[in-house]
Amino acid sequence: MNIALIAHDSKKELMVQFCIAYCGVMSRHNLCSTGTTGKLIAEATGLNIKRFLSGSQGGDQQIASLIACNEIDLLLFFRDPLTSKSLEPTEMNLLRLCDVHNIPMATNMATAEALIHCLERGDLDWRIIVNQGY
């Protein structure tokens, strides 16, 4: 699966810790991320991550374009709900695209853990389920 990782500045360390904890699961998938988040995760875990621009330079939009082209299967976006609203239109676009394209998405640690456990069990690949007619 293709997994995109994004984290607000105040949530980057939480994302790094999450990736350390689930490194075994994540290492079996294709990972991409916005620039700084990807750099921090790669340094802490050794995971191979395709890095885009930082979020403020358009990295969120690069990932959004992959979602729109059905090239992302799962989005983990650790958001800080208390941050400035200046980036909110870009964030809402990401969330909307996930809804439009039926992409599982987590915006916090609790949901991310639930999705990672589903991924680990093999319960998350909805494309296989759809193609098998379930």
C-alpha positions, 0 to 999 in steps of 0.5 A, spaced: 500 500 500 502 507 498 501 511 505 502 518 505 505 521 512 503 529 514 504 532 521 503 539 523 509 542 527 507 541 534 505 533 532 512 531 528 515 528 534 508 524 535 509 522 528 516 520 529 514 516 535 508 513 532 513 510 526 518 508 531 513 504 534 510 501 527 516 501 523 515 493 522 508 494 519 510 500 515 517 498 512 512 493 508 509 499 504 511 504 500 511 511 504 511 518 502 511 524 506 512 532 506 519 534 506 520 535 514 516 530 517 519 525 512 526 527 514 525 526 521 521 519 520 527 517 516 532 519 520 529 516 526 527 509 523 531 508 517 524 507 513 525 509 506 520 515 504 519 519 498 519 526 500 516 531 497 516 539 499 515 541 506 507 543 507 508 550 507 512 550 500 506 545 497 508 538 499 501 537 502 498 539 495 503 534 492 500 529 496 493 531 494 494 530 487 496 523 488 490 522 492 486 525 486 490 520 482 488 514 486 495 513 488 495 513 495 491 508 499 492 511 506 493 518 509 496 519 516 495 526 517 497 528 525 493 535 525 494 540 531 486 542 531 489 548 535 493 551 530 492 557 526 487 557 521 491 559 515 493 552 512 486 550 513 483 550 506 489 546 504 488 541 509 480 541 508 482 539 501 486 533 503 480 531 507 475 532 502 479 528 497 480 522 501 472 522 502 471 523 495 476 517 493 474 513 499 481 513 502 482 511 509 485 517 513 487 518 520 488 525 523 490 523 530 494 517 534 488 513 536 485 513 529 492 512 526 493 506 531 486 503 529 488 503 521 495 500 522 492 494 526 487 493 520 493 494 515 497 489 519 491 484 519 490 485 512 483 488 513 484 495 510 485 493 502 478 495 500 480 495 493 481 487 493 474 487 497 471 491 491 474 487 486 472 480 489 465 483 489 464 482 497 
